[in-house]
Amino acid sequence: MAAKNSSVTEFILAGLTDKPELRIPLFFLFLGFYVVTVLGNLGLIFLIGLNPHLHTPMYFFLFNLSIVDLSYSTTITPKMLMSFITKKNMIMHAGCMTQLFFFCFFVISESFVLSAMAYDRYVAICNPLVYTVTMSPHVCLLLLLGAYGMGFAGAIVHIGSIMSLTFCSDNLINHFMCDIFPLLELSCNSTSANELVVFIVVAIVIGIPIVTIFISYVLILCSILRISSTEGRSKAFSTCSSHMIVIFLFFGSGAFVYLTPPSLLPLGQGKVSSLFYTIVVPMLNPLIYSLRNKDVKIALKKTFNRKIFS
């Protein structure tokens, strides 16, 4: 079904490339990325769930980060893969709005989950004596509900803004997914107010987490520099380094796409940047957190040992 003020009932997703010789290689490349994403995130979810010593606030948030990564990668990647093997990758108007809603919901939720993880690291390193009280299960649950609440609110605002547009005849979305700016390009009416809504919402959902993360890590850095032993300082840095890599990749690519005015950012360049936080980041997160995390390695070894001996 289409919006009441729109004559378009379906859209065509242009995909990543219009060169036929690149489609099959890209299909297998991104299929491989998706398989790694699914296996990596599901593996981390089961690993945290099966090992009681990982039932701590840090891994509670990492557990939910893996769920979010898996969810929004699944929202985008299967439909993107279709564009490599079909002549016209059609998506219904309702399907497009549904994809956009869940994409916004999961991406915004992830930004706040990452900020909650930064706060958790701040309490663990700067106030270790009150860590169990400050990061109690009740507090962790409230932080998580707040993250999902912000994701839902942001998604509703974006969907309301897009649903108010009129789409007349042009239905070719120059992207591999139903994203905000490519849809604004297709509108028959003025989109200046819609663009303003996008910038305001994105500034809030990126700005609040970034400020929280920045303050947390400034305080963490000050605390680390006061640690006298080299071993203690190294352990504190290694605890935070994985999180910082994920933050840089996720917020860097997202801010580049959504805080750059459409007139200054060609859609082709925007598509490449979108790949980082829709395809690459969900794939890398479980690898970064598992390969650079001693607790996860120990849990993985224990789980394999249990399976072998059983």
Secondary structure, 3 states (H helix, E strand, C coil): CCCCCCCCCEEEECCCCCCHHHHHHHHHHHHHHHHHHHHHHHHHHHHHHHCHHHCCHHHHHHHHHHHHHHHHHHHHHHHHHHHHHCCCEEEEHHHHHHHHHHHHHHHHHHHHHHHHHHHHHHHHHHCHHHHHHHCCHHHHHHHHHHHHHHHHHHHHHHHHHHHCCCECCCCEECCCCCCHHHHHHHECCCCHHHHHHHHHHHHHHHHHHHHHHHHHHHHHHHHHHCCCCHHHHHHHHHHHHHHHHHHHHHHHHHHHHHCCCCCCCCHHHHHHHHHHHHHHHHHHHHHHHHHCCHHHHHHHHHHHHHHHHC
